[in-house]
Amino acid sequence: MPAFVRKGAPALLGAGTLCAALLLTACAHPAPTGPAPATATAPAPVKSPTAAATDARPRTAPRVPGLGPLTQARIPDGATQALVVTGATENSNTATAVLHQRAPGGRWYEAGGPWSARNALKGWTDDHSAGDLRTPIGVYRIGDAGGRLPDPGGRLPYDEDPEFAISGTGFRGESLEGSFDHVIAIDYNRVPGRTPLDKERPLGAGKGGGVWIHVDHGGPTQACVALDRDDLRALLLALDPAAEPVVVMGPAPELAR
């Protein structure tokens, strides 16, 4: 079994701006006789209503398209790649996947997809348990890959192993052979940094595990996310461990919160 190797890269930060104000003064000549003349007072500068409103406007950080503030807040600060897998409803077992990349200025842009995807037979859940036939909703890191076939040239640690071979049929009678030719482990109830084949479950066996992104076999999954073979290979080539990639997945109404 090949050893895993990780690589790193520095992040980029921005800078601020500075402004200054100007003060005007005046003097008056005294009258030779009589009472002292009235002193003229220069009017104080007034900030325009438009400028005041602009200064008071709250500034919000750029968000990944389709994500609401609560979901966006769950993405780690260091993550600059986010694979967003969106289902139409809580019970949907088909979805759309888009890889988003964060630019140095903070703006997120599409870096891959959109790709057609499948998820679990019964849809989504925010309280996944083994055998419920639902895919867990949430934000999870994706940093380890593997498969029955060799690494297509990606940068994630990759474990090529014949144990990824699978047989049998899916929910629609479709063949499962080749489904695990390439997989990306989703860090749900697993120990990061290990092969996707690792079976240790930190939350206990009852909370399920082995949730992967794998090759689509033409039908719904047990709990995983599935992409077409070529799309999964493209994703493997695009993911960069230095970008601390995550997957954000669930039904659209949930992700929009």
C-alpha positions as CSV (number, residue, x, y, z in Angstrom):
1,M,0.0,0.0,0.0
2,P,1.6,3.3,-1.1
3,A,2.4,5.8,1.6
4,F,0.6,9.1,1.7
5,V,2.5,12.3,1.0
6,R,1.2,15.9,1.8
7,K,2.3,19.2,0.4
8,G,1.7,22.8,1.6
9,A,1.6,26.4,0.2
10,P,1.4,29.9,1.8
11,A,-1.8,31.9,1.8
12,L,-2.2,35.6,0.7
13,L,-3.5,38.5,2.6
14,G,-4.8,42.1,1.6
15,A,-4.0,45.7,2.8
16,G,-5.8,48.8,3.9
17,T,-6.1,52.6,3.0
18,L,-5.5,55.9,4.9
19,C,-7.1,59.4,4.5
20,A,-6.5,63.0,6.1
21,A,-8.5,66.3,6.8
22,L,-7.7,70.0,6.1
23,L,-8.3,72.9,8.6
24,L,-8.9,76.5,7.5
25,T,-8.3,79.6,9.8
26,A,-9.0,83.4,9.5
27,C,-8.1,86.6,11.4
28,A,-9.9,90.0,11.8
29,H,-8.6,93.6,12.0
30,P,-9.8,95.7,15.1
31,A,-11.9,98.8,14.4
32,P,-10.2,102.1,15.6
33,T,-13.2,103.2,17.7
34,G,-16.6,102.0,18.8
35,P,-17.8,98.6,19.8
36,A,-15.9,95.5,18.7
37,P,-17.1,94.2,15.4
38,A,-18.9,90.8,15.3
39,T,-16.6,87.9,14.4
40,A,-17.5,85.9,11.4
41,T,-17.5,82.2,12.0
42,A,-16.6,79.8,9.1
43,P,-19.2,77.1,8.7
44,A,-18.1,73.6,9.8
45,P,-17.6,71.1,7.1
46,V,-20.6,68.8,6.6
47,K,-20.4,65.2,5.5
48,S,-22.9,64.5,2.8
49,P,-25.7,62.1,3.6
50,T,-24.6,59.8,0.8
51,A,-21.1,59.5,2.3
52,A,-22.5,58.9,5.8
53,A,-24.7,56.2,4.6
54,T,-21.8,54.5,2.8
55,D,-19.6,54.6,5.9
56,A,-22.4,53.0,8.0
57,R,-23.1,50.2,5.5
58,P,-22.0,46.8,7.0
59,R,-19.3,45.0,5.1
60,T,-19.7,41.2,4.6
61,A,-17.1,38.7,3.4
62,P,-17.8,37.2,-0.1
63,R,-19.8,34.0,0.0
64,V,-19.7,30.9,-2.1
65,P,-22.7,31.1,-4.6
66,G,-25.8,29.4,-3.2
67,L,-24.5,29.3,0.4
68,G,-26.1,31.3,3.2
69,P,-24.3,33.0,6.1
70,L,-24.6,30.1,8.5
71,T,-23.3,27.5,6.0
72,Q,-20.5,29.9,4.8
73,A,-19.4,30.4,8.5
74,R,-18.8,26.6,8.8
75,I,-16.1,26.7,6.0
76,P,-12.7,26.9,7.7
77,D,-10.8,30.2,7.2
78,G,-7.9,28.4,5.5
79,A,-10.0,26.6,2.9
80,T,-9.8,28.1,-0.5
81,Q,-11.5,25.2,-2.4
82,A,-15.1,24.1,-1.8
83,L,-16.9,21.4,-3.7
84,V,-20.6,22.3,-3.3
85,V,-23.0,19.3,-3.8
86,T,-26.6,20.6,-4.0
87,G,-29.8,18.5,-4.0
88,A,-33.2,20.0,-4.8
89,T,-35.0,18.8,-1.7
90,E,-34.3,16.8,1.5
91,N,-35.5,13.6,-0.3
92,S,-33.6,14.1,-3.6
93,N,-31.1,11.4,-4.6
94,T,-29.7,13.4,-7.6
95,A,-27.6,16.6,-7.2
96,T,-25.3,19.0,-8.9
97,A,-21.7,19.5,-7.9
98,V,-19.6,22.6,-8.5
99,L,-16.0,23.2,-7.4
100,H,-15.4,26.8,-6.2
101,Q,-12.0,28.4,-5.7
102,R,-11.3,31.5,-3.6
103,A,-9.3,34.2,-5.2
104,P,-6.6,36.2,-3.2
105,G,-9.1,39.1,-2.8
106,G,-11.6,36.8,-1.2
107,R,-14.1,36.4,-4.1
108,W,-15.2,32.8,-4.9
109,Y,-15.4,31.6,-8.5
110,E,-16.2,28.4,-10.3
111,A,-13.2,26.2,-11.0
112,G,-14.9,23.0,-12.1
113,G,-18.3,21.7,-13.1
114,P,-21.2,21.9,-12.9
115,W,-21.3,18.1,-12.8
116,S,-24.3,15.8,-12.4
117,A,-24.1,13.9,-9.2
118,R,-26.0,11.2,-7.2
119,N,-26.4,10.8,-3.4
120,A,-28.2,8.4,-1.1
121,L,-31.4,6.6,-2.1
122,K,-33.6,8.5,0.5
123,G,-31.9,11.8,0.2
124,W,-30.2,13.9,2.9
125,T,-30.0,14.1,6.7
126,D,-28.4,16.3,9.4
127,D,-28.3,13.3,11.8
128,H,-26.8,10.4,9.8
129,S,-26.7,6.9,11.1
130,A,-25.6,3.6,9.7
131,G,-28.1,2.1,7.2
132,D,-30.5,5.1,7.0
133,L,-29.8,5.4,3.3
134,R,-29.3,9.2,3.6
135,T,-26.2,11.3,2.9
136,P,-25.0,13.5,5.8
137,I,-25.5,17.3,5.4
138,G,-22.7,19.5,6.3
139,V,-19.2,20.9,5.6
140,Y,-16.4,18.3,5.7
141,R,-12.8,18.3,4.7
142,I,-11.7,16.1,1.7
143,G,-8.0,15.4,1.8
144,D,-7.4,11.6,1.1
145,A,-8.0,9.6,-2.1
146,G,-7.5,6.2,-3.4
147,G,-8.9,3.5,-5.8
148,R,-8.5,0.3,-7.6
149,L,-6.9,2.1,-10.5
150,P,-3.7,4.2,-10.4
151,D,-3.6,7.8,-9.4
152,P,-4.6,9.9,-12.5
153,G,-2.0,12.5,-11.5
154,G,-3.7,14.4,-8.7
155,R,-2.1,16.1,-5.7
156,L,-4.0,14.4,-2.9
157,P,-2.4,11.5,-1.0
158,Y,-3.6,8.4,-3.0
159,D,-3.8,4.8,-2.0
160,E,-4.0,2.3,-5.0
161,D,-5.2,-1.0,-3.6
162,P,-7.0,-4.0,-5.0
163,E,-9.3,-3.9,-1.9
164,F,-11.2,-1.1,-3.7
165,A,-12.7,-3.7,-6.0
166,I,-16.4,-4.2,-5.6
167,S,-19.1,-6.4,-7.1
168,G,-22.9,-6.8,-6.8
169,T,-25.8,-4.7,-7.9
170,G,-27.3,-1.3,-6.9
171,F,-30.8,-0.3,-6.0
172,R,-31.8,-0.3,-9.7
173,G,-30.1,-3.6,-10.5
174,E,-27.1,-1.8,-12.0
175,S,-23.7,-3.3,-11.7
176,L,-21.5,-1.8,-9.0
177,E,-18.2,-3.0,-10.6
178,G,-15.7,-0.1,-11.0
179,S,-17.5,2.2,-8.6
180,F,-14.4,2.5,-6.5
181,D,-11.9,2.8,-9.3
182,H,-11.2,6.3,-7.9
183,V,-12.6,7.6,-4.6
184,I,-12.2,10.7,-2.4
185,A,-12.8,10.2,1.3
186,I,-15.2,12.6,3.0
187,D,-14.1,13.4,6.5
188,Y,-17.3,12.2,8.1
189,N,-16.7,9.9,11.1
190,R,-13.2,9.0,10.0
191,V,-9.6,9.7,11.0
192,P,-8.1,12.2,8.5
193,G,-4.8,11.4,6.9
194,R,-5.4,7.8,6.4
195,T,-6.4,5.6,3.4
196,P,-10.1,5.7,2.6
197,L,-10.1,2.0,3.4
198,D,-9.4,2.7,7.1
199,K,-12.3,1.6,9.2
200,E,-11.8,3.5,12.5
201,R,-15.0,5.4,13.4
202,P,-14.4,8.1,16.0
203,L,-18.1,8.7,16.5
204,G,-18.9,5.0,16.8
205,A,-20.0,2.5,14.2
206,G,-23.7,3.5,14.7
207,K,-23.0,6.9,13.1
208,G,-22.0,5.2,9.8
209,G,-18.8,5.9,7.9
210,G,-17.0,5.1,4.6
211,V,-18.7,8.2,3.0
212,W,-16.8,8.7,-0.2
213,I,-17.0,10.6,-3.5
214,H,-16.8,7.7,-6.0
215,V,-17.5,6.7,-9.6
216,D,-21.2,6.8,-10.5
217,H,-22.7,3.3,-11.1
218,G,-26.0,4.6,-12.6
219,G,-28.2,4.7,-9.5
220,P,-28.5,6.1,-5.9
221,T,-25.9,5.3,-3.3
222,Q,-25.9,4.1,0.3
223,A,-24.7,7.4,1.7
224,C,-21.9,8.5,-0.7
225,V,-21.7,11.1,-3.5
226,A,-21.1,9.8,-7.0
227,L,-19.8,11.5,-10.1
228,D,-19.3,10.4,-13.7
229,R,-15.8,8.8,-14.1
230,D,-14.4,11.6,-16.2
231,D,-15.8,14.3,-13.9
232,L,-14.3,12.5,-10.8
233,R,-10.9,12.3,-12.5
234,A,-11.2,16.0,-13.3
235,L,-12.0,16.8,-9.7
236,L,-9.0,14.7,-8.5
237,L,-6.7,16.7,-10.8
238,A,-8.1,20.0,-9.6
239,L,-8.0,19.5,-5.8
240,D,-5.0,20.8,-4.0
241,P,-4.2,19.8,-0.4
242,A,-2.5,23.3,0.1
243,A,-6.0,24.8,-0.5
244,E,-7.4,22.7,2.4
245,P,-10.4,21.6,0.3
246,V,-13.9,20.9,1.8
247,V,-17.1,19.5,0.5
248,V,-20.3,21.4,1.3
249,M,-23.3,19.2,0.7
250,G,-27.0,19.0,1.3
251,P,-30.4,20.2,-0.1
252,A,-30.5,23.7,-1.5
253,P,-32.8,25.2,1.2
254,E,-30.5,23.9,4.0
255,L,-27.3,25.2,2.3
256,A,-28.9,28.6,1.7
257,R,-29.3,29.3,5.5
